[in-house]
Amino acid sequence: MQINRRLNGRVERRLPIMIAVRLSRGGDLPVSEELAYTDNISVHGARVVSNAAWRVGERADVTPVKEGSSLPGEVVYCQSLGDSFFVGFKFQEAVTWSPLIRYQPT
Protein backbone atom coordinates (compact mmCIF):
# COMPACT_ATOMS: atom_id res chain seq x y z
CA MET A 1 0.00 0.00 0.00
CA GLN A 2 1.44 3.35 -1.03
CA ILE A 3 1.17 6.23 1.47
CA ASN A 4 0.23 9.68 0.20
CA ARG A 5 2.70 12.07 1.89
CA ARG A 6 0.36 15.02 1.40
CA LEU A 7 -2.14 13.51 3.83
CA ASN A 8 0.14 13.99 6.84
CA GLY A 9 1.42 17.46 5.85
CA ARG A 10 4.92 16.21 5.04
CA VAL A 11 6.00 16.69 1.45
CA GLU A 12 9.76 16.91 2.00
CA ARG A 13 11.99 14.44 3.77
CA ARG A 14 13.02 15.61 7.24
CA LEU A 15 16.46 14.79 8.49
CA PRO A 16 17.23 14.49 12.22
CA ILE A 17 20.00 17.09 12.22
CA MET A 18 20.72 19.18 15.32
CA ILE A 19 22.01 22.70 14.58
CA ALA A 20 22.36 25.52 17.10
CA VAL A 21 20.31 28.49 15.82
CA ARG A 22 19.37 32.00 16.87
CA LEU A 23 15.66 32.82 16.77
CA SER A 24 14.85 36.52 16.35
CA ARG A 25 11.19 37.48 16.62
CA GLY A 26 9.90 39.84 13.97
CA GLY A 27 6.90 42.11 13.93
CA ASP A 28 6.01 45.09 16.12
CA LEU A 29 7.54 43.69 19.31
CA PRO A 30 11.04 44.76 20.32
CA VAL A 31 13.51 42.38 18.71
CA SER A 32 14.35 39.56 21.07
CA GLU A 33 16.82 36.80 20.35
CA GLU A 34 16.97 33.27 21.71
CA LEU A 35 19.58 30.56 21.34
CA ALA A 36 17.83 27.30 20.37
CA TYR A 37 18.50 24.15 18.33
CA THR A 38 16.84 22.20 15.56
CA ASP A 39 15.32 18.77 16.12
CA ASN A 40 15.03 18.12 12.39
CA ILE A 41 15.26 20.09 9.15
CA SER A 42 14.09 19.82 5.57
CA VAL A 43 14.61 21.92 2.47
CA HIS A 44 11.77 24.32 3.41
CA GLY A 45 11.28 23.84 7.15
CA ALA A 46 12.71 23.12 10.56
CA ARG A 47 11.47 21.87 13.91
CA VAL A 48 13.17 23.90 16.61
CA VAL A 49 13.31 23.33 20.37
CA SER A 50 12.62 26.71 21.98
CA ASN A 51 12.32 28.00 25.54
CA ALA A 52 9.38 30.21 24.58
CA ALA A 53 5.87 29.60 23.30
CA TRP A 54 5.16 30.83 19.78
CA ARG A 55 1.88 31.58 18.04
CA VAL A 56 0.96 30.12 14.66
CA GLY A 57 1.63 32.74 12.00
CA GLU A 58 4.37 34.53 13.97
CA ARG A 59 7.49 35.37 11.99
CA ALA A 60 11.10 34.91 12.99
CA ASP A 61 14.56 34.91 11.49
CA VAL A 62 16.26 31.56 12.01
CA THR A 63 20.05 31.79 11.80
CA PRO A 64 22.59 28.99 12.34
CA VAL A 65 25.12 29.95 15.02
CA LYS A 66 28.18 28.51 13.24
CA GLU A 67 27.54 29.20 9.57
CA GLY A 68 24.80 29.73 7.04
CA SER A 69 22.42 32.44 6.08
CA SER A 70 19.45 33.68 8.08
CA LEU A 71 16.05 32.52 6.84
CA PRO A 72 12.77 34.28 7.51
CA GLY A 73 10.32 31.68 8.79
CA GLU A 74 6.68 31.42 9.76
CA VAL A 75 5.45 29.35 12.71
CA VAL A 76 3.14 26.55 11.59
CA TYR A 77 2.78 24.82 14.98
CA CYS A 78 3.97 24.99 18.58
CA GLN A 79 3.81 21.95 20.89
CA SER A 80 4.50 22.11 24.62
CA LEU A 81 7.29 19.86 25.95
CA GLY A 82 7.00 20.74 29.62
CA ASP A 83 9.57 23.49 30.09
CA SER A 84 10.27 23.93 26.38
CA PHE A 85 8.42 23.83 23.04
CA PHE A 86 8.69 22.16 19.64
CA VAL A 87 8.17 24.94 17.09
CA GLY A 88 7.64 24.17 13.41
CA PHE A 89 8.93 26.81 11.01
CA LYS A 90 8.14 27.01 7.30
CA PHE A 91 10.59 28.85 5.04
CA GLN A 92 9.81 30.38 1.64
CA GLU A 93 13.45 30.03 0.55
CA ALA A 94 15.32 26.75 0.39
CA VAL A 95 17.59 25.92 3.33
CA THR A 96 21.22 26.11 2.22
CA TRP A 97 22.82 25.31 5.58
CA SER A 98 25.79 22.98 5.06
CA PRO A 99 24.62 20.16 7.40
CA LEU A 100 21.41 19.74 5.36
CA ILE A 101 23.23 19.88 2.04
CA ARG A 102 25.80 17.36 3.28
CA TYR A 103 23.16 14.76 4.24
CA GLN A 104 20.54 15.48 1.58
CA PRO A 105 20.06 12.44 -0.67
CA THR A 106 20.91 13.06 -4.32
C-alpha positions, 0 to 999 in steps of 0.5 A: 500500500502506497502512502500519500505524503500530502495527507500527513502534511509532510512533502519533504523528507526531514532529516534528524539534524541538530544545529544551534540556531538564533531565533529573532522574533519579527513584527512590532515587538522589540527584537528579542533573540533566543539561542535554540537548536533544531530537532530536524530540518528539511529543504523548506522547514525546521522543527526547533526546540525553543524555551518560549511559546510561539503563536501560529503565524508569527514570523522569525529569522532563524540563523545557524550559530556557526555558519549559514544564512538567516532565513525568515520563517513562519510558525506553523505549529507549537507543541509544549514539551514541559519546560520547552516547546517544539516549534515548526517553522516554514521557510519560503526560501530553500535551506542552504545550511551545510549540514542539510546539504551534506546529508541530503540524498541526491 
